[in-house]
Amino acid sequence: MSRRMKISHSTRNILLAGAAAALVAVLAFFYAKTQAVDLRERDEISGLLRELKDIDVRWDADVLSARVEISADTVPAPDRSADAAKALQKLGAAARSVHSAALAAVLPELEKAVTQKSGLMQKFRAANHDAKAALQTVLKNAPAINAQIGGLRKRSLMLEQALRTLMTVAPQYYLLAEDAQKSLLEVAASQLQYAQVPDNLHDMAQQLDAAVQTLLKAKSDERELSAQLAVITAGPRLDSTMFAFDREVETTLDEKERYRAYLVAYAGALLILIAWLGFKLKTAYEGLEQRVQERTRELSEALKHLKESETQLIQSEKMAALGQMVAGVAHEINTPLAYVKNSLGAVAGKLPDINTVIVNCEKLLTLLQAGANADPNQLAQQFATVSAQIAQLQQQRVLAELGGLVNDGLYGTGQMAEIVGNLKDFSRLDRSKVTSFNLNDGLNSTLLLAKHLLKSVTVNKQFGDIPAVTCSPSQINQVFLNLVTNAVQAMESGKGTIALTTRRDGDGIAVEIADNGKGIPPDVLPKIFDPFFTTKEAGKGTGLGLSISYKIVQQHGGRINVTSQPGAGTKFTVWLPLQPPVEAAPA
């Protein structure tokens, strides 16, 4: 008996020591997780990203300014390539130091885009310099030759016509670089070569011809380089990188703050545990009768808590099921959310161009307000700049595109509001607004929402001339979206065909959604509408999509049927009455 007690005490001491070590290890873990984050390096990275963004914006401004600046006396924009390379080098070193996953994922492509744009900018500056120098030579030599042949008795009409064309068209071609102007310059250069030029003007004429050829080539190269610069994605990549990095920093700080709260709570719990252990050690030496009474009281309280826990467990199971149902619906929100995000990102990408136009318009207004005191050359230059930028915006249909993007974003937020409103409590789907609705429009809306899923899928639409039905459009669209999503997921290779058919069927409308996917096994087919039944891997499905769809159709007084053949595909048929029964119609 004594040996047994000794072994029991030894085992208990080992367990207590292990428990104490575990408690200290958890405390050390929480303490390590709450160590402060050095924000200096992260601030440096944010500053470098902003610097690269500023360089990118200035590059775009330099391109626009260089294309509309004629005067050779204007101080050229500084070469920012060295600054960009230096910023990229610092950014790479800083990214390796902070171990940022967001930067590591995008830094190679970002470096490639910025480096590519830097090289194109150097080529553009060289082409623009050659074009500007050639234009100055044309504007210098053409009037000089024209003035000297004006007093000659025997003059060449071809030479005069060529000089007039060069003096008039060369500046226009430098600013606009249109094909028609290029053709006029080529004709004038040809006339200049074949015209009779006085011997004393022969060298000047040759210089003029060489300048025209240089202008034609340089402007062609400049226009091509400008087009390449316009499609390089350095700016959007910088915007997305800054956003992702800021989100990563915020997430890190939130995690630190959360673990600080855990540490405080855990330390408080340890203090309570130590106090409780002290109390238990003190009361352990009290008499047997007192301990029996305390044990009896504890058992009575435990019985009471057990009954309360039984009630709470029932409620917890219901809430857990609700949580899983909400999780099943949550994936449907991601599509319109991405829709809104992409629209806003595209809008943000257009704003710098509009801001540049506004700034230049303000400069033009300032010159116009100066009236007679304004420099005519500066006024003409600013007017040309504004005109070119406005023409570029009109050509690119920027305002129309922004309007479309905003409408797309509003449409996406409306879709999210409707999807979220489809679930109100566990036993009854929320009955949203009921109206007259054409199911063809609903299928088209569904295809738009599922567009990202249908990139490799062929969709065959066979829509009949059907009347509208009275229903909740948002709920019916949810059914269609679930069925289309399931059809795409049934295609193992990601490629296949989905056939959408609508037709009048008695007092209602039948909608068929068929795919040529892998099909459903016969033993699984009877269970597909059961809540929480799924054949997908863990974490990839909750088994609620078809259950919710079945409930929605049932609430509308309709029915949903399925036929499937393994290896050949599946067809779902949704039938909805034109007017649902009063007891079944959504409120």
Secondary structure, DSSP 8 states (H G I E B T S, - for coil): -HHHHHHHHHHHHHHHHHHHHHHHHHHHHHHHHT----HHHHHHHHHHHHHHHHHHHHHHHHHHHHHH---TTS------HHHHHHHHHHHHHHHHHHT-HHHHHHHHHHHHHHHHHHHHHHHHHHHHHHHHHHHHHHHHHHHHHHHHHTT-SS--HHHHHHHHHHHHHHHHHHHH--HHHHHHHHHHHHHHHHS---GGGHHHHHHHHHHHHHHHHHHHHHHHHHHHHHH--HHHHHHHHHHHHHHHHHHHHHHHHHHHHHHHHHHHHHHHHHHHHHHHHHHHTS-HHHHHHHHHHHHHHHHHHHHHHHHHHHHHHHHHHHHHHHHHHHHHHHHHHHHHHHHHHHHHHHHHHHHHHHHHHHHHHHHHHHGGGS-HHHHHHHHHHHHHHHHHHHHHTHHHHHHHHHHHHHHHHHHHHHHHTT--SSSS------EEE-HHHHHHHHHHHTGGG-TTEEEEEEE-----EEE-HHHHHHHHHHHHHHHHHT-TTS-EEEEEEEEEETTEEEEEEEE-SS---TTTGGGTTSTT---S-TTS--S-HHHHHHHHHHHTT-EEEEEEETTTEEEEEEEEESS--TTTS--
